[in-house]
Amino acid sequence: MVATQIFNEREGNSVDKIYGVVTTGTDWKFLRLVEKTAFIDVNSYYIKEIDKILGILIAMISN
């Protein structure tokens, strides 16, 4: 996420938020980077909650 932020700054692209996902394939964690602050969702999402996972992913690309 930080590398993406640096890349965008160098390319002159202003991006307010950068989203990230960490997964083992069954467990999912979601993150957001705003300026120099990383926010980590305290909840873990599991593959059996695929509707929640897809909802979060859709919200990420919609913003």
KOLGU-4560 file (N, C-alpha, C; in nm, 3 decimals, padded with zeros to 5 digits):
<recs>
<n_xx: 00.082 n_yy: -00.117 n_zz: 00.000 ca_xx: 00.000 ca_yy: 00.000 ca_zz: 00.000 c_xx: 00.088 c_yy: 00.125 c_zz: 00.000 mol: A seq: 1 type: MET>
<n_xx: 00.192 n_yy: 00.124 n_zz: 00.078 ca_xx: 00.283 ca_yy: 00.238 ca_zz: 00.081 c_xx: 00.353 c_yy: 00.252 c_zz: -00.054 mol: A seq: 2 type: VAL>
<n_xx: 00.393 n_yy: 00.141 n_zz: -00.112 ca_xx: 00.457 ca_yy: 00.145 ca_zz: -00.243 c_xx: 00.362 c_yy: 00.202 c_zz: -00.348 mol: A seq: 3 type: ALA>
<n_xx: 00.236 n_yy: 00.164 n_zz: -00.341 ca_xx: 00.136 ca_yy: 00.217 ca_zz: -00.434 c_xx: 00.121 c_yy: 00.367 c_zz: -00.413 mol: A seq: 4 type: THR>
<n_xx: 00.120 n_yy: 00.410 n_zz: -00.289 ca_xx: 00.109 ca_yy: 00.552 ca_zz: -00.257 c_xx: 00.228 c_yy: 00.630 c_zz: -00.316 mol: A seq: 5 type: GLN>
<n_xx: 00.349 n_yy: 00.577 n_zz: -00.296 ca_xx: 00.469 ca_yy: 00.642 ca_zz: -00.349 c_xx: 00.464 c_yy: 00.647 c_zz: -00.501 mol: A seq: 6 type: ILE>
<n_xx: 00.425 n_yy: 00.537 n_zz: -00.564 ca_xx: 00.416 ca_yy: 00.532 ca_zz: -00.709 c_xx: 00.320 c_yy: 00.637 c_zz: -00.761 mol: A seq: 7 type: PHE>
<n_xx: 00.202 n_yy: 00.644 n_zz: -00.700 ca_xx: 00.102 ca_yy: 00.742 ca_zz: -00.744 c_xx: 00.152 c_yy: 00.885 c_zz: -00.727 mol: A seq: 8 type: ASN>
<n_xx: 00.220 n_yy: 00.913 n_zz: -00.617 ca_xx: 00.274 ca_yy: 01.047 ca_zz: -00.595 c_xx: 00.376 c_yy: 01.082 c_zz: -00.703 mol: A seq: 9 type: GLU>
<n_xx: 00.463 n_yy: 00.988 n_zz: -00.736 ca_xx: 00.566 ca_yy: 01.013 ca_zz: -00.839 c_xx: 00.505 c_yy: 01.033 c_zz: -00.977 mol: A seq: 10 type: ARG>
<n_xx: 00.393 n_yy: 00.966 n_zz: -01.001 ca_xx: 00.325 ca_yy: 00.978 ca_zz: -01.131 c_xx: 00.231 c_yy: 01.098 c_zz: -01.136 mol: A seq: 11 type: GLU>
<n_xx: 00.217 n_yy: 01.168 n_zz: -01.024 ca_xx: 00.130 ca_yy: 01.286 ca_zz: -01.019 c_xx: -00.016 c_yy: 01.252 c_zz: -01.003 mol: A seq: 12 type: GLY>
<n_xx: -00.046 n_yy: 01.131 n_zz: -00.959 ca_xx: -00.185 ca_yy: 01.090 ca_zz: -00.936 c_xx: -00.220 c_yy: 01.108 c_zz: -00.789 mol: A seq: 13 type: ASN>
<n_xx: -00.318 n_yy: 01.190 n_zz: -00.764 ca_xx: -00.361 ca_yy: 01.212 ca_zz: -00.626 c_xx: -00.465 c_yy: 01.107 c_zz: -00.587 mol: A seq: 14 type: SER>
<n_xx: -00.433 n_yy: 01.027 n_zz: -00.488 ca_xx: -00.525 ca_yy: 00.924 ca_zz: -00.440 c_xx: -00.542 c_yy: 00.944 c_zz: -00.290 mol: A seq: 15 type: VAL>
<n_xx: -00.667 n_yy: 00.967 n_zz: -00.247 ca_xx: -00.694 ca_yy: 00.994 ca_zz: -00.106 c_xx: -00.676 c_yy: 00.871 c_zz: -00.018 mol: A seq: 16 type: ASP>
<n_xx: -00.727 n_yy: 00.758 n_zz: -00.066 ca_xx: -00.726 ca_yy: 00.635 ca_zz: 00.013 c_xx: -00.672 c_yy: 00.521 c_zz: -00.073 mol: A seq: 17 type: LYS>
<n_xx: -00.597 n_yy: 00.435 n_zz: -00.008 ca_xx: -00.550 ca_yy: 00.313 ca_zz: -00.074 c_xx: -00.600 c_yy: 00.196 c_zz: 00.011 mol: A seq: 18 type: ILE>
<n_xx: -00.665 n_yy: 00.103 n_zz: -00.054 ca_xx: -00.721 ca_yy: -00.012 ca_zz: 00.016 c_xx: -00.631 c_yy: -00.133 c_zz: -00.002 mol: A seq: 19 type: TYR>
<n_xx: -00.634 n_yy: -00.221 n_zz: 00.096 ca_xx: -00.557 ca_yy: -00.343 ca_zz: 00.088 c_xx: -00.634 c_yy: -00.460 c_zz: 00.148 mol: A seq: 20 type: GLY>
<n_xx: -00.593 n_yy: -00.578 n_zz: 00.107 ca_xx: -00.654 ca_yy: -00.701 ca_zz: 00.155 c_xx: -00.542 c_yy: -00.801 c_zz: 00.183 mol: A seq: 21 type: VAL>
<n_xx: -00.552 n_yy: -00.869 n_zz: 00.294 ca_xx: -00.460 ca_yy: -00.978 ca_zz: 00.326 c_xx: -00.546 c_yy: -01.102 c_zz: 00.346 mol: A seq: 22 type: VAL>
<n_xx: -00.508 n_yy: -01.209 n_zz: 00.277 ca_xx: -00.589 ca_yy: -01.330 ca_zz: 00.288 c_xx: -00.502 c_yy: -01.455 c_zz: 00.285 mol: A seq: 23 type: THR>
<n_xx: -00.550 n_yy: -01.556 n_zz: 00.355 ca_xx: -00.489 ca_yy: -01.688 ca_zz: 00.346 c_xx: -00.567 c_yy: -01.772 c_zz: 00.245 mol: A seq: 24 type: THR>
<n_xx: -00.675 n_yy: -01.715 n_zz: 00.196 ca_xx: -00.767 ca_yy: -01.787 ca_zz: 00.109 c_xx: -00.894 c_yy: -01.824 c_zz: 00.183 mol: A seq: 25 type: GLY>
<n_xx: -00.882 n_yy: -01.842 n_zz: 00.312 ca_xx: -01.000 ca_yy: -01.871 ca_zz: 00.394 c_xx: -01.027 c_yy: -01.759 c_zz: 00.495 mol: A seq: 26 type: THR>
<n_xx: -00.922 n_yy: -01.693 n_zz: 00.541 ca_xx: -00.936 ca_yy: -01.581 ca_zz: 00.635 c_xx: -00.900 c_yy: -01.452 c_zz: 00.560 mol: A seq: 27 type: ASP>
<n_xx: -00.978 n_yy: -01.346 n_zz: 00.581 ca_xx: -00.958 ca_yy: -01.219 ca_zz: 00.511 c_xx: -00.951 c_yy: -01.105 c_zz: 00.612 mol: A seq: 28 type: TRP>
<n_xx: -00.857 n_yy: -01.011 n_zz: 00.589 ca_xx: -00.846 ca_yy: -00.887 ca_zz: 00.665 c_xx: -00.841 c_yy: -00.772 c_zz: 00.565 mol: A seq: 29 type: LYS>
<n_xx: -00.905 n_yy: -00.660 n_zz: 00.601 ca_xx: -00.911 ca_yy: -00.545 ca_zz: 00.512 c_xx: -00.843 c_yy: -00.426 c_zz: 00.577 mol: A seq: 30 type: PHE>
<n_xx: -00.774 n_yy: -00.348 n_zz: 00.494 ca_xx: -00.696 ca_yy: -00.234 ca_zz: 00.541 c_xx: -00.724 c_yy: -00.112 c_zz: 00.454 mol: A seq: 31 type: LEU>
<n_xx: -00.695 n_yy: 00.005 n_zz: 00.510 ca_xx: -00.708 ca_yy: 00.130 ca_zz: 00.435 c_xx: -00.592 c_yy: 00.221 c_zz: 00.478 mol: A seq: 32 type: ARG>
<n_xx: -00.526 n_yy: 00.283 n_zz: 00.381 ca_xx: -00.419 ca_yy: 00.377 ca_zz: 00.408 c_xx: -00.465 c_yy: 00.515 c_zz: 00.368 mol: A seq: 33 type: LEU>
<n_xx: -00.466 n_yy: 00.607 n_zz: 00.463 ca_xx: -00.502 ca_yy: 00.746 ca_zz: 00.438 c_xx: -00.383 c_yy: 00.830 c_zz: 00.484 mol: A seq: 34 type: VAL>
<n_xx: -00.320 n_yy: 00.897 n_zz: 00.388 ca_xx: -00.197 ca_yy: 00.972 ca_zz: 00.412 c_xx: -00.094 c_yy: 00.880 c_zz: 00.478 mol: A seq: 35 type: GLU>
<n_xx: -00.062 n_yy: 00.901 n_zz: 00.603 ca_xx: 00.040 ca_yy: 00.818 ca_zz: 00.668 c_xx: -00.019 c_yy: 00.729 c_zz: 00.777 mol: A seq: 36 type: LYS>
<n_xx: -00.152 n_yy: 00.715 n_zz: 00.777 ca_xx: -00.220 ca_yy: 00.635 ca_zz: 00.879 c_xx: -00.283 c_yy: 00.511 c_zz: 00.817 mol: A seq: 37 type: THR>
<n_xx: -00.250 n_yy: 00.395 n_zz: 00.873 ca_xx: -00.308 ca_yy: 00.269 ca_zz: 00.828 c_xx: -00.421 c_yy: 00.231 c_zz: 00.923 mol: A seq: 38 type: ALA>
<n_xx: -00.534 n_yy: 00.197 n_zz: 00.866 ca_xx: -00.648 ca_yy: 00.150 ca_zz: 00.942 c_xx: -00.668 c_yy: 00.002 c_zz: 00.909 mol: A seq: 39 type: PHE>
<n_xx: -00.676 n_yy: -00.080 n_zz: 01.012 ca_xx: -00.693 ca_yy: -00.224 ca_zz: 00.995 c_xx: -00.827 c_yy: -00.263 c_zz: 01.055 mol: A seq: 40 type: ILE>
<n_xx: -00.911 n_yy: -00.326 n_zz: 00.977 ca_xx: -01.041 ca_yy: -00.374 ca_zz: 01.026 c_xx: -01.014 c_yy: -00.476 c_zz: 01.136 mol: A seq: 41 type: ASP>
<n_xx: -01.072 n_yy: -00.456 n_zz: 01.252 ca_xx: -01.049 ca_yy: -00.547 ca_zz: 01.363 c_xx: -01.116 c_yy: -00.683 c_zz: 01.342 mol: A seq: 42 type: VAL>
<n_xx: -01.211 n_yy: -00.687 n_zz: 01.252 ca_xx: -01.281 ca_yy: -00.813 ca_zz: 01.224 c_xx: -01.203 c_yy: -00.897 c_zz: 01.124 mol: A seq: 43 type: ASN>
<n_xx: -01.211 n_yy: -01.026 n_zz: 01.141 ca_xx: -01.162 ca_yy: -01.121 ca_zz: 01.040 c_xx: -01.285 c_yy: -01.176 c_zz: 00.970 mol: A seq: 44 type: SER>
<n_xx: -01.273 n_yy: -01.193 n_zz: 00.840 ca_xx: -01.384 ca_yy: -01.247 ca_zz: 00.762 c_xx: -01.341 c_yy: -01.382 c_zz: 00.707 mol: A seq: 45 type: TYR>
<n_xx: -01.433 n_yy: -01.474 n_zz: 00.704 ca_xx: -01.401 ca_yy: -01.610 ca_zz: 00.663 c_xx: -01.475 c_yy: -01.643 c_zz: 00.535 mol: A seq: 46 type: TYR>
<n_xx: -01.421 n_yy: -01.735 n_zz: 00.458 ca_xx: -01.473 ca_yy: -01.766 ca_zz: 00.326 c_xx: -01.621 c_yy: -01.804 c_zz: 00.330 mol: A seq: 47 type: ILE>
<n_xx: -01.668 n_yy: -01.856 n_zz: 00.442 ca_xx: -01.811 ca_yy: -01.888 ca_zz: 00.452 c_xx: -01.896 c_yy: -01.762 c_zz: 00.454 mol: A seq: 48 type: LYS>
<n_xx: -01.832 n_yy: -01.644 n_zz: 00.476 ca_xx: -01.902 ca_yy: -01.516 ca_zz: 00.474 c_xx: -01.875 c_yy: -01.443 c_zz: 00.342 mol: A seq: 49 type: GLU>
<n_xx: -01.879 n_yy: -01.518 n_zz: 00.233 ca_xx: -01.842 ca_yy: -01.464 ca_zz: 00.103 c_xx: -01.926 c_yy: -01.341 c_zz: 00.066 mol: A seq: 50 type: ILE>
<n_xx: -02.050 n_yy: -01.335 n_zz: 00.110 ca_xx: -02.133 ca_yy: -01.218 ca_zz: 00.080 c_xx: -02.076 c_yy: -01.092 c_zz: 00.144 mol: A seq: 51 type: ASP>
<n_xx: -02.025 n_yy: -01.100 n_zz: 00.265 ca_xx: -01.963 ca_yy: -00.985 ca_zz: 00.331 c_xx: -01.832 c_yy: -00.947 c_zz: 00.261 mol: A seq: 52 type: LYS>
<n_xx: -01.753 n_yy: -01.047 n_zz: 00.227 ca_xx: -01.625 ca_yy: -01.023 ca_zz: 00.159 c_xx: -01.649 c_yy: -00.952 c_zz: 00.027 mol: A seq: 53 type: ILE>
<n_xx: -01.740 n_yy: -01.002 n_zz: -00.052 ca_xx: -01.770 ca_yy: -00.940 ca_zz: -00.181 c_xx: -01.826 c_yy: -00.800 c_zz: -00.164 mol: A seq: 54 type: LEU>
<n_xx: -01.908 n_yy: -00.781 n_zz: -00.062 ca_xx: -01.962 ca_yy: -00.647 ca_zz: -00.034 c_xx: -01.852 c_yy: -00.547 c_zz: -00.002 mol: A seq: 55 type: GLY>
<n_xx: -01.756 n_yy: -00.588 n_zz: 00.077 ca_xx: -01.644 ca_yy: -00.500 ca_zz: 00.111 c_xx: -01.560 c_yy: -00.470 c_zz: -00.013 mol: A seq: 56 type: ILE>
<n_xx: -01.532 n_yy: -00.573 n_zz: -00.093 ca_xx: -01.453 ca_yy: -00.551 ca_zz: -00.214 c_xx: -01.524 c_yy: -00.457 c_zz: -00.311 mol: A seq: 57 type: LEU>
<n_xx: -01.653 n_yy: -00.471 n_zz: -00.325 ca_xx: -01.731 ca_yy: -00.383 ca_zz: -00.413 c_xx: -01.727 c_yy: -00.240 c_zz: -00.359 mol: A seq: 58 type: ILE>
<n_xx: -01.740 n_yy: -00.224 n_zz: -00.228 ca_xx: -01.735 ca_yy: -00.091 ca_zz: -00.168 c_xx: -01.598 c_yy: -00.027 c_zz: -00.193 mol: A seq: 59 type: ALA>
<n_xx: -01.491 n_yy: -00.107 n_zz: -00.190 ca_xx: -01.357 ca_yy: -00.054 ca_zz: -00.215 c_xx: -01.345 c_yy: 00.005 c_zz: -00.355 mol: A seq: 60 type: MET>
<n_xx: -01.394 n_yy: -00.067 n_zz: -00.455 ca_xx: -01.378 ca_yy: -00.018 ca_zz: -00.591 c_xx: -01.483 c_yy: 00.086 c_zz: -00.630 mol: A seq: 61 type: ILE>
<n_xx: -01.588 n_yy: 00.096 n_zz: -00.552 ca_xx: -01.692 ca_yy: 00.195 ca_zz: -00.579 c_xx: -01.653 c_yy: 00.333 c_zz: -00.529 mol: A seq: 62 type: SER>
<n_xx: -01.567 n_yy: 00.340 n_zz: -00.429 ca_xx: -01.529 ca_yy: 00.470 ca_zz: -00.370 c_xx: -01.421 c_yy: 00.534 c_zz: -00.449 mol: A seq: 63 type: ASN>
</recs>
